[in-house]
Amino acid sequence: MNPKILIVDDEPNILILMEQALEKLEDEDDVELLTARNGLEALEIIEEEKPNLVFLDVMMPKMSGLEVCNTVKNKLGMQEVYIIMLTAKGQEFDKKSGMAVGADLYMTKPFRPKEVLEKSREVLGL
């Protein structure tokens, strides 16, 4: 089975940037890229597709990234899903709340595409 990465953000330009950053993995490593535009959609995709890695925006409509992360990690017990919280706010409070719900890592926007690619390779063991 090919590794899967889910990118969740309600801003279309961020989704595009992330997809561009991870295109190489799609081409070279047969990684499947999935996208969602809100928390509820993200949750459905995570339950159905069981992605290896999720880039999850914190501030989103319908369900926040923190709620999604909490549901995946604590209610569904899907510890194998590596969740990287993406946020425009780098305050300590956000990091603490992200880690409290089980996020594996925290990245602030704007992010460097190279950093996203390297972290993805590391997490997926490519």
C-alpha positions, 0 to 999 in steps of 0.5 A: 500500500502506498503511503498517504498524506492528507492536507487539511486547510480551508485556504485554497492557496495553502492547499496548492502550496502544500501540494506543490511542496509535496509533488515530488513525493507523488512523482518519486515515491508513489505517495498519494496526496489527499486534501480536505477543506474543513475539519469534518471532511478531514475526519471522514477522509482520515477514517476512510483512507487512514493516511500515514501523515496529516497536515492539519490547519488549526483554524477551520470551519465546521470543526477545528484542527484541535477537535479533529486531532483530539477525535483521531488520537483520543476518541478513535485511538488512531495513534499511528496517524502522524499529525502535524498541526499547521497554524498562523499563530506560533504562540505557546498556548497554541502549541500546548493545546495542540500537544494536549490533544495528541499532535505529533508536531507543530509547524507555523505558517508561512512554512518553507516548502523544503521543510514540509517535504523533508519532514514528510520524507522523515515521517514516512521513512522515505 
